[in-house]
Amino acid sequence: MINEKMKNYGNNRSVIRDLFEFGNQKKAEVGAENVFDFSLGNPNVPAPKEVNETIKELIDTKDDIYLHGYTSAQGDAKCREAIVKDLNRRFATSFRKENLYITCGAAASLKIILTALYAEGDEVIVFTPYFPEYKVFVETTGAKVVEVASDPSSFQIDFNLLEKALNPNTKSLIVNSPNNPSGVVYTEENIQKLAALLEKKQEEYGHPIYLITDEPYRELVYDGIKVPFVTKYYRNTVVCYSYSKSLALPGERIGYVLVPDEIDDSKDIYAAVCGAGRALGYVCAPSMMQHVLERCTGLVSDLNEYKEKRDLIYRALTDMGFTCIHPDGAFYLFVRSPIADANAFSEKAKEFNLLLVPADSFGTPGFVRIAYCVSTDMIKRSLPAFEKLAACYK
């Protein structure tokens, strides 16, 4: 006997991963230079130079036990101290290292906090469009995902729909800003409005409603846009973070869960986080990367390069007649399909070796996601293929 749910997850990979693997096969057939793969959010902009310099210095000066041995289950103390010092400096907070649990990236952070908090019958609200793995993370705790559509004109929170979705079984909401896949950043006004609504509902229902912020793109914003740091607006906020995007280290799998002292039952929740990490086998994130973060937390890859890529592809596609959501952050362009069936549009794009992710699994049919964190040269070379694709629908 095997776990049928796990078998189904394994047999039904995410559409993003399927496209990525299709792209690898296509590159072998026609040459990598002829395939325009916008499927995976795999940063092309290099890590800050200090990251590799630190790795080299650590290897040259530290012994193997320090580099590769176990840290404390919740993470190396000096690493956690460096992270909270950086957060406190930037956001005028007063976190302690005891508020942090170091994880193997944001996916592990989300899975740990959801496992720590929720059980059968609980409901977790997600705003569409949302990262499809949220559904897997939530459902495998026994809880239920409740989708709330965003305002179609702005992809900000639709508060009328949110109020209808909230009920006594609501135990949490997941907020992802800057958003994957739309690139939208929630405004300070909307975060304040969300906080006020949740405070009211907590009192009405007689139990905490935790706001889980998924923030791997927090630093990747353009044109002076500010990302509200949600713990400053709503007390019952838990932060999940990854350095995959800000430091361009997706393969190193390093991030954290932040459980502030101010939230209800903070000590019990932190203990449950430690317990969930233990139960899931997630104790001790990669040791060497923790030592790297001790020196490099707070650094960010070159935002100007990301902005150049965004502006190039956004202007080109809108000039061709495509309708695109203007992304203020992250490195995705959310494009309305010219036909109702975005899967069919994605299949048509394959004829021109363009790999675009249909957004049905993100909870927003009729759109495709383009990950523009690729080389600028590839974006330029892909534009004639986009022209041919656009011509099919004129």
Summary of the structure (lengths in Angstrom):
residues: 394
radius of gyration: 21.1
end to end distance: 53.0
largest distance: 63.4
contacts: 1307
relative contact order: 0.16
helix: 47%
strand: 14%
